[in-house]
Structures are given as C-alpha cells and as structure tokens.
Amino acid sequence: MFRILGGSRKRTAEIGDILVLSVQIAEPRKQVKKKAILHAVVVRQAKPFRRTDGSYIKFDDNAVVIIEKGKKEPVAGRIFGPIPREIAELGYQTIASKAPEIV
C-alpha cells in the first residue's frame, strides 16, 4: 500500500476508504499484473467498525476490491465474501450488487 486517499496524515484505513496500492503477487495470464499501481476500496476489516446506530461489526479478514481510477466501478466481474451495507451507502452500488451477501 502506498497511500490512503482523503488526508495527508491518514495512517489507517477503514471500510469505504480508497487506497493506492501495488500488486505484490499475481497469477499468470490474469487481468492484474505484478507491480501494477491500482486503486482499491476497503470492504472488510478485522478491527471492529462502529456503525451509526452504535453497533459494531468485524470480519475475520481484511479485504479490498480493485476499482477503476477516478470511478466507483470495480474492475472484477465477481466479488467473494460478505460486504457491509456501508459500502452501498457510500456510493459503491455496483460492488454491493455483485456481492453474494450484504451484512
């Protein structure tokens, strides 16, 4: 990860934050290549995330979805695992519609 967009002093990312990252490991003959600089949005985090109603949600792992630069559209055709409803509220309806489960 290179940078968390949205502030010069931002050190940690939460659900819905956009990251600029570099691909470290990639499978051969795929759309994403090694050393590529990409933008991604955080869709799951292991640290408990506080919702506006006061409840907390946390996941078993951290996960991002690669998006097109300057847009809120995912590059991939499929998304695996549950997605929190905050992602759809932040304007990522395409990601939410492709997710198998909304939590």
Backbone as XML, in Angstrom:
<?xml version="1.0"?>
<chain id="A" units="angstrom">
  <residue number="1" name="MET">
    <atom name="N" x="0.840" y="-1.173" z="0.000"/>
    <atom name="CA" x="0.000" y="0.000" z="0.000"/>
    <atom name="C" x="0.884" y="1.234" z="0.000"/>
  </residue>
  <residue number="2" name="PHE">
    <atom name="N" x="0.552" y="2.189" z="-0.841"/>
    <atom name="CA" x="1.292" y="3.428" z="-0.913"/>
    <atom name="C" x="0.646" y="4.541" z="-0.106"/>
  </residue>
  <residue number="3" name="ARG">
    <atom name="N" x="-0.664" y="4.726" z="-0.283"/>
    <atom name="CA" x="-1.310" y="5.909" z="0.278"/>
    <atom name="C" x="-2.777" y="5.615" z="0.556"/>
  </residue>
  <residue number="4" name="ILE">
    <atom name="N" x="-3.287" y="6.234" z="1.610"/>
    <atom name="CA" x="-4.716" y="6.238" z="1.888"/>
    <atom name="C" x="-5.216" y="7.602" z="1.453"/>
  </residue>
  <residue number="5" name="LEU">
    <atom name="N" x="-6.122" y="7.638" z="0.499"/>
    <atom name="CA" x="-6.605" y="8.907" z="-0.019"/>
    <atom name="C" x="-7.592" y="9.542" z="0.959"/>
  </residue>
  <residue number="6" name="GLY">
    <atom name="N" x="-7.598" y="10.871" z="0.985"/>
    <atom name="CA" x="-8.546" y="11.576" z="1.837"/>
    <atom name="C" x="-7.909" y="12.383" z="2.938"/>
  </residue>
  <residue number="7" name="GLY">
    <atom name="N" x="-6.596" y="12.457" z="2.976"/>
    <atom name="CA" x="-5.925" y="13.247" z="4.003"/>
    <atom name="C" x="-4.444" y="12.934" z="4.020"/>
  </residue>
  <residue number="8" name="SER">
    <atom name="N" x="-3.630" y="13.936" z="4.300"/>
    <atom name="CA" x="-2.186" y="13.731" z="4.247"/>
    <atom name="C" x="-1.654" y="13.003" z="5.470"/>
  </residue>
  <residue number="9" name="ARG">
    <atom name="N" x="-2.377" y="13.037" z="6.579"/>
    <atom name="CA" x="-1.882" y="12.413" z="7.811"/>
    <atom name="C" x="-2.613" y="11.111" z="8.159"/>
  </residue>
  <residue number="10" name="LYS">
    <atom name="N" x="-3.395" y="10.612" z="7.245"/>
    <atom name="CA" x="-4.165" y="9.402" z="7.497"/>
    <atom name="C" x="-3.238" y="8.192" z="7.503"/>
  </residue>
  <residue number="11" name="ARG">
    <atom name="N" x="-3.253" y="7.422" z="8.582"/>
    <atom name="CA" x="-2.334" y="6.288" z="8.734"/>
    <atom name="C" x="-3.013" y="4.929" z="8.614"/>
  </residue>
  <residue number="12" name="THR">
    <atom name="N" x="-4.284" y="4.848" z="8.963"/>
    <atom name="CA" x="-5.001" y="3.581" z="8.892"/>
    <atom name="C" x="-6.246" y="3.751" z="8.034"/>
  </residue>
  <residue number="13" name="ALA">
    <atom name="N" x="-6.660" y="2.689" z="7.416"/>
    <atom name="CA" x="-7.828" y="2.718" z="6.536"/>
    <atom name="C" x="-8.981" y="1.973" z="7.195"/>
  </residue>
  <residue number="14" name="GLU">
    <atom name="N" x="-10.193" y="2.460" z="6.947"/>
    <atom name="CA" x="-11.399" y="1.808" z="7.426"/>
    <atom name="C" x="-12.279" y="1.445" z="6.239"/>
  </residue>
  <residue number="15" name="ILE">
    <atom name="N" x="-13.404" y="0.821" z="6.522"/>
    <atom name="CA" x="-14.337" y="0.419" z="5.477"/>
    <atom name="C" x="-14.754" y="1.642" z="4.672"/>
  </residue>
  <residue number="16" name="GLY">
    <atom name="N" x="-14.635" y="1.546" z="3.353"/>
    <atom name="CA" x="-15.028" y="2.630" z="2.468"/>
    <atom name="C" x="-13.900" y="3.548" z="2.051"/>
  </residue>
  <residue number="17" name="ASP">
    <atom name="N" x="-12.708" y="3.421" z="2.665"/>
    <atom name="CA" x="-11.572" y="4.268" z="2.292"/>
    <atom name="C" x="-10.945" y="3.773" z="0.993"/>
  </residue>
  <residue number="18" name="ILE">
    <atom name="N" x="-10.438" y="4.710" z="0.193"/>
    <atom name="CA" x="-9.787" y="4.374" z="-1.071"/>
    <atom name="C" x="-8.281" y="4.347" z="-0.847"/>
  </residue>
  <residue number="19" name="LEU">
    <atom name="N" x="-7.626" y="3.313" z="-1.359"/>
    <atom name="CA" x="-6.188" y="3.121" z="-1.225"/>
    <atom name="C" x="-5.532" y="3.162" z="-2.594"/>
  </residue>
  <residue number="20" name="VAL">
    <atom name="N" x="-4.261" y="3.572" z="-2.613"/>
    <atom name="CA" x="-3.419" y="3.405" z="-3.796"/>
    <atom name="C" x="-2.435" y="2.309" z="-3.421"/>
  </residue>
  <residue number="21" name="LEU">
    <atom name="N" x="-2.393" y="1.240" z="-4.206"/>
    <atom name="CA" x="-1.569" y="0.089" z="-3.831"/>
    <atom name="C" x="-0.819" y="-0.472" z="-5.026"/>
  </residue>
  <residue number="22" name="SER">
    <atom name="N" x="0.138" y="-1.340" z="-4.709"/>
    <atom name="CA" x="0.938" y="-2.022" z="-5.713"/>
    <atom name="C" x="0.711" y="-3.526" z="-5.580"/>
  </residue>
  <residue number="23" name="VAL">
    <atom name="N" x="0.587" y="-4.209" z="-6.684"/>
    <atom name="CA" x="0.359" y="-5.657" z="-6.673"/>
    <atom name="C" x="1.682" y="-6.362" z="-6.386"/>
  </residue>
  <residue number="24" name="GLN">
    <atom name="N" x="1.717" y="-7.171" z="-5.327"/>
    <atom name="CA" x="2.920" y="-7.895" z="-4.935"/>
    <atom name="C" x="2.967" y="-9.298" z="-5.549"/>
  </residue>
  <residue number="25" name="ILE">
    <atom name="N" x="1.823" y="-9.983" z="-5.545"/>
    <atom name="CA" x="1.739" y="-11.351" z="-6.067"/>
    <atom name="C" x="0.570" y="-11.397" z="-7.050"/>
  </residue>
  <residue number="26" name="ALA">
    <atom name="N" x="0.787" y="-11.938" z="-8.233"/>
    <atom name="CA" x="-0.276" y="-12.057" z="-9.232"/>
    <atom name="C" x="-0.168" y="-13.395" z="-9.940"/>
  </residue>
  <residue number="27" name="GLU">
    <atom name="N" x="-1.307" y="-13.947" z="-10.280"/>
    <atom name="CA" x="-1.333" y="-15.204" z="-11.021"/>
    <atom name="C" x="-1.037" y="-14.924" z="-12.494"/>
  </residue>
  <residue number="28" name="PRO">
    <atom name="N" x="-0.374" y="-15.830" z="-13.171"/>
    <atom name="CA" x="-0.069" y="-15.600" z="-14.587"/>
    <atom name="C" x="-1.328" y="-15.615" z="-15.458"/>
  </residue>
  <residue number="29" name="ARG">
    <atom name="N" x="-1.268" y="-14.873" z="-16.557"/>
    <atom name="CA" x="-2.341" y="-14.788" z="-17.545"/>
    <atom name="C" x="-3.645" y="-14.258" z="-16.947"/>
  </residue>
  <residue number="30" name="LYS">
    <atom name="N" x="-3.552" y="-13.305" z="-16.052"/>
    <atom name="CA" x="-4.734" y="-12.668" z="-15.471"/>
    <atom name="C" x="-4.740" y="-11.188" z="-15.820"/>
  </residue>
  <residue number="31" name="GLN">
    <atom name="N" x="-5.837" y="-10.508" z="-15.514"/>
    <atom name="CA" x="-6.008" y="-9.100" z="-15.866"/>
    <atom name="C" x="-5.082" y="-8.189" z="-15.064"/>
  </residue>
  <residue number="32" name="VAL">
    <atom name="N" x="-4.830" y="-8.523" z="-13.785"/>
    <atom name="CA" x="-3.979" y="-7.710" z="-12.922"/>
    <atom name="C" x="-2.564" y="-8.280" z="-12.948"/>
  </residue>
  <residue number="33" name="LYS">
    <atom name="N" x="-1.596" y="-7.427" z="-13.246"/>
    <atom name="CA" x="-0.204" y="-7.861" z="-13.365"/>
    <atom name="C" x="0.605" y="-7.434" z="-12.144"/>
  </residue>
  <residue number="34" name="LYS">
    <atom name="N" x="1.702" y="-8.117" z="-11.904"/>
    <atom name="CA" x="2.597" y="-7.791" z="-10.810"/>
    <atom name="C" x="3.209" y="-6.408" z="-11.033"/>
  </residue>
  <residue number="35" name="LYS">
    <atom name="N" x="3.411" y="-5.653" z="-9.965"/>
    <atom name="CA" x="3.982" y="-4.311" z="-9.935"/>
    <atom name="C" x="3.040" y="-3.234" z="-10.473"/>
  </residue>
  <residue number="36" name="ALA">
    <atom name="N" x="1.801" y="-3.583" z="-10.753"/>
    <atom name="CA" x="0.831" y="-2.598" z="-11.240"/>
    <atom name="C" x="0.397" y="-1.693" z="-10.088"/>
  </residue>
  <residue number="37" name="ILE">
    <atom name="N" x="0.219" y="-0.405" z="-10.364"/>
    <atom name="CA" x="-0.262" y="0.561" z="-9.385"/>
    <atom name="C" x="-1.771" y="0.699" z="-9.589"/>
  </residue>
  <residue number="38" name="LEU">
    <atom name="N" x="-2.551" y="0.396" z="-8.562"/>
    <atom name="CA" x="-4.008" y="0.352" z="-8.678"/>
    <atom name="C" x="-4.682" y="1.117" z="-7.550"/>
  </residue>
  <residue number="39" name="HIS">
    <atom name="N" x="-5.960" y="1.381" z="-7.718"/>
    <atom name="CA" x="-6.794" y="1.957" z="-6.671"/>
    <atom name="C" x="-7.733" y="0.866" z="-6.182"/>
  </residue>
  <residue number="40" name="ALA">
    <atom name="N" x="-8.010" y="0.875" z="-4.872"/>
    <atom name="CA" x="-8.901" y="-0.131" z="-4.292"/>
    <atom name="C" x="-9.687" y="0.493" z="-3.146"/>
  </residue>
  <residue number="41" name="VAL">
    <atom name="N" x="-10.816" y="-0.106" z="-2.825"/>
    <atom name="CA" x="-11.639" y="0.343" z="-1.703"/>
    <atom name="C" x="-11.692" y="-0.789" z="-0.675"/>
  </residue>
  <residue number="42" name="VAL">
    <atom name="N" x="-11.590" y="-0.434" z="0.610"/>
    <atom name="CA" x="-11.627" y="-1.414" z="1.695"/>
    <atom name="C" x="-13.071" y="-1.858" z="1.891"/>
  </residue>
  <residue number="43" name="VAL">
    <atom name="N" x="-13.316" y="-3.170" z="1.824"/>
    <atom name="CA" x="-14.674" y="-3.699" z="2.000"/>
    <atom name="C" x="-14.824" y="-4.548" z="3.260"/>
  </residue>
  <residue number="44" name="ARG">
    <atom name="N" x="-13.735" y="-5.032" z="3.833"/>
    <atom name="CA" x="-13.780" y="-5.777" z="5.096"/>
    <atom name="C" x="-12.566" y="-5.413" z="5.926"/>
  </residue>
  <residue number="45" name="GLN">
    <atom name="N" x="-12.752" y="-5.352" z="7.258"/>
    <atom name="CA" x="-11.626" y="-5.119" z="8.148"/>
    <atom name="C" x="-11.795" y="-5.961" z="9.400"/>
  </residue>
  <residue number="46" name="ALA">
    <atom name="N" x="-10.672" y="-6.430" z="9.932"/>
    <atom name="CA" x="-10.690" y="-7.284" z="11.113"/>
    <atom name="C" x="-10.943" y="-6.476" z="12.385"/>
  </residue>
  <residue number="47" name="LYS">
    <atom name="N" x="-10.542" y="-5.212" z="12.395"/>
    <atom name="CA" x="-10.777" y="-4.355" z="13.557"/>
    <atom name="C" x="-12.265" y="-4.025" z="13.637"/>
  </residue>
  <residue number="48" name="PRO">
    <atom name="N" x="-12.872" y="-4.027" z="14.836"/>
    <atom name="CA" x="-14.291" y="-3.683" z="14.940"/>
    <atom name="C" x="-14.580" y="-2.283" z="14.382"/>
  </residue>
  <residue number="49" name="PHE">
    <atom name="N" x="-15.632" y="-2.187" z="13.572"/>
    <atom name="CA" x="-16.034" y="-0.949" z="12.909"/>
    <atom name="C" x="-17.352" y="-0.497" z="13.515"/>
  </residue>
  <residue number="50" name="ARG">
    <atom name="N" x="-17.413" y="0.750" z="13.996"/>
    <atom name="CA" x="-18.616" y="1.260" z="14.644"/>
    <atom name="C" x="-19.594" y="1.798" z="13.608"/>
  </residue>
  <residue number="51" name="ARG">
    <atom name="N" x="-20.824" y="1.310" z="13.662"/>
    <atom name="CA" x="-21.874" y="1.777" z="12.773"/>
    <atom name="C" x="-22.572" y="2.987" z="13.389"/>
  </residue>
  <residue number="52" name="THR">
    <atom name="N" x="-23.367" y="3.669" z="12.582"/>
    <atom name="CA" x="-24.027" y="4.886" z="13.062"/>
    <atom name="C" x="-25.063" y="4.601" z="14.152"/>
  </residue>
  <residue number="53" name="ASP">
    <atom name="N" x="-25.609" y="3.391" z="14.198"/>
    <atom name="CA" x="-26.594" y="3.050" z="15.242"/>
    <atom name="C" x="-25.937" y="2.637" z="16.550"/>
  </residue>
  <residue number="54" name="GLY">
    <atom name="N" x="-24.595" y="2.610" z="16.606"/>
    <atom name="CA" x="-23.875" y="2.277" z="17.829"/>
    <atom name="C" x="-23.390" y="0.845" z="17.901"/>
  </residue>
  <residue number="55" name="SER">
    <atom name="N" x="-23.831" y="-0.012" z="16.987"/>
    <atom name="CA" x="-23.376" y="-1.399" z="16.990"/>
    <atom name="C" x="-22.012" y="-1.505" z="16.312"/>
  </residue>
  <residue number="56" name="TYR">
    <atom name="N" x="-21.353" y="-2.612" z="16.525"/>
    <atom name="CA" x="-20.044" y="-2.855" z="15.941"/>
    <atom name="C" x="-20.112" y="-4.063" z="15.022"/>
  </residue>
  <residue number="57" name="ILE">
    <atom name="N" x="-19.298" y="-4.024" z="13.970"/>
    <atom name="CA" x="-19.197" y="-5.152" z="13.050"/>
    <atom name="C" x="-17.718" y="-5.395" z="12.792"/>
  </residue>
  <residue number="58" name="LYS">
    <atom name="N" x="-17.324" y="-6.673" z="12.756"/>
    <atom name="CA" x="-15.949" y="-7.007" z="12.401"/>
    <atom name="C" x="-15.955" y="-8.305" z="11.596"/>
  </residue>
  <residue number="59" name="PHE">
    <atom name="N" x="-14.897" y="-8.467" z="10.797"/>
    <atom name="CA" x="-14.785" y="-9.628" z="9.922"/>
    <atom name="C" x="-13.554" y="-10.437" z="10.313"/>
  </residue>
  <residue number="60" name="ASP">
    <atom name="N" x="-13.429" y="-11.631" z="9.740"/>
    <atom name="CA" x="-12.292" y="-12.492" z="10.031"/>
    <atom name="C" x="-11.022" y="-12.025" z="9.328"/>
  </residue>
  <residue number="61" name="ASP">
    <atom name="N" x="-11.175" y="-11.269" z="8.233"/>
    <atom name="CA" x="-10.005" y="-10.867" z="7.455"/>
    <atom name="C" x="-10.181" y="-9.439" z="6.943"/>
  </residue>
  <residue number="62" name="ASN">
    <atom name="N" x="-9.123" y="-8.898" z="6.382"/>
    <atom name="CA" x="-9.161" y="-7.618" z="5.692"/>
    <atom name="C" x="-9.275" y="-7.902" z="4.202"/>
  </residue>
  <residue number="63" name="ALA">
    <atom name="N" x="-10.059" y="-7.085" z="3.491"/>
    <atom name="CA" x="-10.222" y="-7.304" z="2.052"/>
    <atom name="C" x="-10.476" y="-5.982" z="1.349"/>
  </residue>
  <residue number="64" name="VAL">
    <atom name="N" x="-9.996" y="-5.906" z="0.103"/>
    <atom name="CA" x="-10.237" y="-4.742" z="-0.749"/>
    <atom name="C" x="-10.804" y="-5.214" z="-2.080"/>
  </residue>
  <residue number="65" name="VAL">
    <atom name="N" x="-11.445" y="-4.285" z="-2.776"/>
    <atom name="CA" x="-11.917" y="-4.526" z="-4.138"/>
    <atom name="C" x="-11.218" y="-3.513" z="-5.022"/>
  </residue>
  <residue number="66" name="ILE">
    <atom name="N" x="-10.582" y="-3.979" z="-6.090"/>
    <atom name="CA" x="-9.876" y="-3.094" z="-7.018"/>
    <atom name="C" x="-10.906" y="-2.344" z="-7.848"/>
  </residue>
  <residue number="67" name="ILE">
    <atom name="N" x="-10.755" y="-1.016" z="-7.909"/>
    <atom name="CA" x="-11.685" y="-0.176" z="-8.653"/>
    <atom name="C" x="-10.933" y="0.604" z="-9.727"/>
  </residue>
  <residue number="68" name="GLU">
    <atom name="N" x="-11.690" y="1.144" z="-10.679"/>
    <atom name="CA" x="-11.100" y="1.974" z="-11.726"/>
    <atom name="C" x="-10.718" y="3.331" z="-11.137"/>
  </residue>
  <residue number="69" name="LYS">
    <atom name="N" x="-9.620" y="3.882" z="-11.593"/>
    <atom name="CA" x="-9.146" y="5.161" z="-11.076"/>
    <atom name="C" x="-10.140" y="6.263" z="-11.432"/>
  </residue>
  <residue number="70" name="GLY">
    <atom name="N" x="-10.560" y="7.021" z="-10.427"/>
    <atom name="CA" x="-11.482" y="8.121" z="-10.629"/>
    <atom name="C" x="-12.940" y="7.722" z="-10.704"/>
  </residue>
  <residue number="71" name="LYS">
    <atom name="N" x="-13.244" y="6.435" z="-10.636"/>
    <atom name="CA" x="-14.621" y="5.951" z="-10.704"/>
    <atom name="C" x="-14.894" y="5.072" z="-9.493"/>
  </residue>
  <residue number="72" name="LYS">
    <atom name="N" x="-16.135" y="4.696" z="-9.311"/>
    <atom name="CA" x="-16.508" y="3.800" z="-8.220"/>
    <atom name="C" x="-16.949" y="2.450" z="-8.765"/>
  </residue>
  <residue number="73" name="GLU">
    <atom name="N" x="-16.409" y="2.070" z="-9.924"/>
    <atom name="CA" x="-16.771" y="0.817" z="-10.577"/>
    <atom name="C" x="-15.670" y="-0.216" z="-10.356"/>
  </residue>
  <residue number="74" name="PRO">
    <atom name="N" x="-16.012" y="-1.447" z="-9.958"/>
    <atom name="CA" x="-14.986" y="-2.470" z="-9.767"/>
    <atom name="C" x="-14.433" y="-2.979" z="-11.094"/>
  </residue>
  <residue number="75" name="VAL">
    <atom name="N" x="-13.165" y="-3.402" z="-11.087"/>
    <atom name="CA" x="-12.535" y="-3.963" z="-12.279"/>
    <atom name="C" x="-13.016" y="-5.399" z="-12.481"/>
  </residue>
  <residue number="76" name="ALA">
    <atom name="N" x="-13.229" y="-6.120" z="-11.392"/>
    <atom name="CA" x="-13.577" y="-7.536" z="-11.454"/>
    <atom name="C" x="-15.055" y="-7.746" z="-11.774"/>
  </residue>
  <residue number="77" name="GLY">
    <atom name="N" x="-15.355" y="-8.931" z="-12.238"/>
    <atom name="CA" x="-16.723" y="-9.297" z="-12.538"/>
    <atom name="C" x="-17.416" y="-9.980" z="-11.380"/>
  </residue>
  <residue number="78" name="ARG">
    <atom name="N" x="-16.627" y="-10.555" z="-10.455"/>
    <atom name="CA" x="-17.198" y="-11.249" z="-9.297"/>
    <atom name="C" x="-16.548" y="-10.722" z="-8.029"/>
  </residue>
  <residue number="79" name="ILE">
    <atom name="N" x="-17.297" y="-10.777" z="-6.946"/>
    <atom name="CA" x="-16.789" y="-10.374" z="-5.632"/>
    <atom name="C" x="-17.131" y="-11.492" z="-4.669"/>
  </residue>
  <residue number="80" name="PHE">
    <atom name="N" x="-16.169" y="-11.893" z="-3.866"/>
    <atom name="CA" x="-16.343" y="-13.002" z="-2.939"/>
    <atom name="C" x="-16.499" y="-12.496" z="-1.517"/>
  </residue>
  <residue number="81" name="GLY">
    <atom name="N" x="-17.294" y="-13.204" z="-0.722"/>
    <atom name="CA" x="-17.434" y="-12.894" z="0.692"/>
    <atom name="C" x="-18.462" y="-11.823" z="0.984"/>
  </residue>
  <residue number="82" name="PRO">
    <atom name="N" x="-18.791" y="-11.666" z="2.268"/>
    <atom name="CA" x="-19.801" y="-10.678" z="2.655"/>
    <atom name="C" x="-19.271" y="-9.251" z="2.542"/>
  </residue>
  <residue number="83" name="ILE">
    <atom name="N" x="-20.193" y="-8.320" z="2.303"/>
    <atom name="CA" x="-19.882" y="-6.900" z="2.168"/>
    <atom name="C" x="-20.795" y="-6.147" z="3.136"/>
  </residue>
  <residue number="84" name="PRO">
    <atom name="N" x="-20.268" y="-5.188" z="3.915"/>
    <atom name="CA" x="-21.145" y="-4.419" z="4.810"/>
    <atom name="C" x="-22.029" y="-3.451" z="4.025"/>
  </residue>
  <residue number="85" name="ARG">
    <atom name="N" x="-23.180" y="-3.108" z="4.575"/>
    <atom name="CA" x="-24.119" y="-2.220" z="3.888"/>
    <atom name="C" x="-23.591" y="-0.803" z="3.741"/>
  </residue>
  <residue number="86" name="GLU">
    <atom name="N" x="-22.579" y="-0.426" z="4.530"/>
    <atom name="CA" x="-21.987" y="0.907" z="4.422"/>
    <atom name="C" x="-21.351" y="1.141" z="3.050"/>
  </residue>
  <residue number="87" name="ILE">
    <atom name="N" x="-20.911" y="0.082" z="2.396"/>
    <atom name="CA" x="-20.315" y="0.207" z="1.061"/>
    <atom name="C" x="-21.351" y="0.744" z="0.071"/>
  </residue>
  <residue number="88" name="ALA">
    <atom name="N" x="-22.568" y="0.235" z="0.113"/>
    <atom name="CA" x="-23.629" y="0.728" z="-0.776"/>
    <atom name="C" x="-24.018" y="2.157" z="-0.417"/>
  </residue>
  <residue number="89" name="GLU">
    <atom name="N" x="-24.021" y="2.486" z="0.874"/>
    <atom name="CA" x="-24.365" y="3.842" z="1.312"/>
    <atom name="C" x="-23.330" y="4.866" z="0.865"/>
  </residue>
  <residue number="90" name="LEU">
    <atom name="N" x="-22.074" y="4.442" z="0.684"/>
    <atom name="CA" x="-21.010" y="5.339" z="0.251"/>
    <atom name="C" x="-20.974" y="5.527" z="-1.265"/>
  </residue>
  <residue number="91" name="GLY">
    <atom name="N" x="-21.879" y="4.882" z="-1.994"/>
    <atom name="CA" x="-21.963" y="5.081" z="-3.432"/>
    <atom name="C" x="-21.383" y="3.957" z="-4.272"/>
  </residue>
  <residue number="92" name="TYR">
    <atom name="N" x="-21.046" y="2.843" z="-3.665"/>
    <atom name="CA" x="-20.492" y="1.695" z="-4.396"/>
    <atom name="C" x="-21.598" y="0.660" z="-4.627"/>
  </residue>
  <residue number="93" name="GLN">
    <atom name="N" x="-22.675" y="1.050" z="-5.309"/>
    <atom name="CA" x="-23.809" y="0.153" z="-5.529"/>
    <atom name="C" x="-23.434" y="-1.038" z="-6.404"/>
  </residue>
  <residue number="94" name="THR">
    <atom name="N" x="-22.499" y="-0.849" z="-7.346"/>
    <atom name="CA" x="-22.092" y="-1.953" z="-8.215"/>
    <atom name="C" x="-21.409" y="-3.056" z="-7.410"/>
  </residue>
  <residue number="95" name="ILE">
    <atom name="N" x="-20.567" y="-2.660" z="-6.467"/>
    <atom name="CA" x="-19.892" y="-3.647" z="-5.604"/>
    <atom name="C" x="-20.927" y="-4.369" z="-4.759"/>
  </residue>
  <residue number="96" name="ALA">
    <atom name="N" x="-21.860" y="-3.624" z="-4.193"/>
    <atom name="CA" x="-22.885" y="-4.238" z="-3.344"/>
    <atom name="C" x="-23.781" y="-5.197" z="-4.127"/>
  </residue>
  <residue number="97" name="SER">
    <atom name="N" x="-24.081" y="-4.850" z="-5.382"/>
    <atom name="CA" x="-24.952" y="-5.718" z="-6.174"/>
    <atom name="C" x="-24.242" y="-7.001" z="-6.606"/>
  </residue>
  <residue number="98" name="LYS">
    <atom name="N" x="-22.924" y="-6.945" z="-6.773"/>
    <atom name="CA" x="-22.185" y="-8.147" z="-7.169"/>
    <atom name="C" x="-21.811" y="-9.032" z="-5.994"/>
  </residue>
  <residue number="99" name="ALA">
    <atom name="N" x="-21.949" y="-8.531" z="-4.764"/>
    <atom name="CA" x="-21.578" y="-9.303" z="-3.576"/>
    <atom name="C" x="-22.606" y="-10.389" z="-3.313"/>
  </residue>
  <residue number="100" name="PRO">
    <atom name="N" x="-22.161" y="-11.555" z="-2.838"/>
    <atom name="CA" x="-23.106" y="-12.630" z="-2.555"/>
    <atom name="C" x="-23.953" y="-12.375" z="-1.317"/>
  </residue>
  <residue number="101" name="GLU">
    <atom name="N" x="-23.443" y="-11.528" z="-0.389"/>
    <atom name="CA" x="-24.165" y="-11.301" z="0.872"/>
    <atom name="C" x="-23.869" y="-9.896" z="1.377"/>
  </residue>
  <residue number="102" name="ILE">
    <atom name="N" x="-24.917" y="-9.207" z="1.836"/>
    <atom name="CA" x="-24.777" y="-7.882" z="2.446"/>
    <atom name="C" x="-25.048" y="-8.058" z="3.937"/>
  </residue>
  <residue number="103" name="VAL">
    <atom name="N" x="-24.108" y="-7.584" z="4.756"/>
    <atom name="CA" x="-24.225" y="-7.728" z="6.204"/>
    <atom name="C" x="-24.617" y="-6.410" z="6.815"/>
  </residue>
</chain>
